[in-house]
Amino acid sequence: MSRPNQRRRYELKKPELNRAIEELVDQAQQTYGDLEGADYVRQLLVSALRMVHDHASSANLKLLNSAFKELRHAFRVFEPYEHVRKVAVFGSARTQPGHPDWDQAHRFAERIAAEGWMVITGAGDGIMGAAQGGAGRDASFGVNIRLPVEQRANHIIAGDPKLINFRYFFTRKVVFVKEAHAIVLFPGGFGTHDEGFEALTLMQTGKSEILPVVFVDAPGGSYWKDWEHYVRTHLCERSLIARSDLSLFKITDDVQAAIDELVSFYQNYHSSRYVGDRLVIRARRAPGPEALDALNTEFADIVTRGRIEVGEALPEEADEVQRYPRVVFHFNRRQVGRLRELIDRLNALAPDQPPSHEASPHQIVAGALTPEAERAEQDDG
């Protein structure tokens, strides 16, 4: 008999359909090989058949079908490169070659590619074409969006297997969030601001892993400096964001400073994930006893109980970068800007350590549902 707090198995109310789904998943694994996440495939099939029960409209079915197909394709394209660090570059498609912003984007991409990173852009012209021209075709991904009037893929990435064409902005955004280990923004319009604010929102709310976000002006330019003034005076001073949230991004007009921000972020910090209610930070070099005491003193405000501790990989992390030590604590999940400051302290503990180019896939954090929401999700009528 299941315990009252145990989540009910996600399945249909018809036993014969559940058996057919189980058999189908088993046959697929016999054909293609065992899959660690096979139960999620079963749940996807359950959801699809519930759409039949719901008499879903063809428009809704078309949306779900198209979104699933393009996400599957995108995951396949990126999978061979999941351990290579990537930076998503945003900026105006209208910026012309020779403009100072265009030149900055080209220089930035050229230098970050030399550091072993790959570049992801929206595959259009302007800043996107400049970045892909600087990085080169081999170090570039393009995630193009099909629009009524724009945009065709730029000539650098056109025809490349690492070019993905999306029907929907929301699926394209999922890929940017999932695959990028850093975000760099050059001057642009609505879309550029949308991407910047979304990245900051996802980090601030704990829905994505912390990563470096850098806004790059032209030399001597004020585009992003003016934006930062607005954020400080209208958001921060009115307490619409926390002052520590300003630590989540950097403004610069120096390409090398932007490169240093990205590279230094991964100087000691490797990645992080939640195990239950504990945040687990993978660091290449663990803080010693004195440094650990200093961290506990400085960051006591973000620890909900106990102390910041150092240990080995937890059993729940399976085979995820086992060799790195762990910094583990109960994070309050609210002061994410302070968490970024803690990561900066960890990086400062290893100033002589050569940067690592090895990455790991991001953890996408799923929040727990209320009992009412779980019952609604389970309901198939």
GINOR-V73927 format. One record per run of one state. SS is the DSSP state (hx for helix, st for strand, lp for the rest). FROM is the first residue (numbers start at 1). LEN is the number of residues. Records with the same first field share a line. If there is no record, write none. Layout:
SS = FROM-LEN ; FROM-LEN
This chain:
lp = 1-14 ; 33-5 ; 54-4 ; 80-4 ; 85-1 ; 91-9 ; 115-3 ; 122-5 ; 136-1 ; 146-17 ; 167-2 ; 180-2 ; 187-3 ; 205-7 ; 217-6 ; 237-6 ; 249-1 ; 253-2 ; 266-3 ; 276-2 ; 284-5 ; 299-1 ; 304-5 ; 312-3 ; 318-7 ; 330-1 ; 332-4 ; 349-9 ; 359-12 ; 379-3
hx = 15-18 ; 38-16 ; 58-22 ; 100-15 ; 127-9 ; 137-3 ; 169-11 ; 190-15 ; 223-14 ; 243-6 ; 255-11 ; 289-10 ; 300-3 ; 315-3 ; 336-13 ; 371-8
st = 84-1 ; 86-5 ; 118-4 ; 140-6 ; 163-4 ; 182-5 ; 212-5 ; 250-3 ; 269-7 ; 278-6 ; 303-1 ; 309-3 ; 325-5 ; 331-1 ; 358-1
